[in-house]
Amino acid sequence: MAAVARVAALRGNFVRAHKPKTAEQRLQEVVRSPAFQVLVDTVVVANVLVVGLDLDAGSSAPLLFELLRHAVVGLYVAEMCLRLATEGTAFFTLWPLAAARPMNIYDLVIVTLAVVDIWILQRVTWLWRVSIARSVRLLRIWSVAQHFPVLHDLWLVLTGLARAGKALVWLGLLVSGVLFACGGAFRGLLGDLGDVETCEGGPGMDCIDKHEFFGSVSRAALTLLQLATLDNWASHVVRPLMNTSPGQVRGGLASRSAGRPRNGEADPPETKNEGLPGRCWAPRAALECQLSA
């Protein structure tokens, strides 16, 4: 009896494996296949190239670029139709978060804007050019590179950029806060700016428009950022301001140099890869070990 049951189970598995697939199942396999995703990515890259070349050389070959625009929009519409046919209402899922598909809504909105511009309004405006925002989907190469050894170095680069991006966000917030605080203090030092002074020929060595550079706290903070980055800081800000307000110039230069290390101050100790095995001491190996930790 056991042998008969095993034979029946094998026969059932064989029948299920060789059961003819419906058209819907075949369509789902096509849409979810890597080849289809690569094709869509290729169309997205072509879209970016068409938009860029159209801005530079669109007037020299208007018919060619019009055909290319219609081709790109047609391929986008075909893609959206196939995805809607295979996913149904799940295409619009936004809740719960575990099953949410926000990128589907993102793609649908961008494709809709392109269709409205090219096929309905029949003109080229920002609605068509915003379609290059679909290039965000190319970031999927991050997850692809993680599973292919030949792209391991690319994965390291992308992971490092992602982690550095978090540090840059905090740095931007810190710098913005410091500049805004110093800008408020600097604006208070100037006091009443008086009448607007017109500088003929633009700002230069002998003239500065105080309302333009220090008219508000935000403008004063932007001027301090100009001092910190050395962007025409001497000719446009410092020397003209020295003629009227030398004390404020000293305050601005002091705020610019506040973050510099003092002379004779010891350098911060070098960080060591403590706790990492010997294979992690090399720079690249250390990065790999830290990223995989």
Secondary structure, 3 states (H helix, E strand, C coil): CHHHHHHHHHHHHHHHHCCCCCHHHHHHHHHCCHHHHHHHHHHHHHHHHHHHHHHHHCCCCHHHHHHHHHHHHHHHHHHHHHHHHHHHHHHHCCCCHHHCCHHHHHHHHHHHHHHHHHHHCCCCCHHHHHHHHHHHHHHHHHHHHHCCHHHHHHHHHHHHHHHHHHHHHHHHHHHHHHHHHHHHHHHHHHCCCCCCCCCCCCCCCCCCCHHHHHCCHHHHHHHHHHHHHCCCHHHHHHHHHHCCCHHHHHHHHHHHCCCCCCCCCCCCCCCCCCCCCHHHCCHHHHHHHHHHC
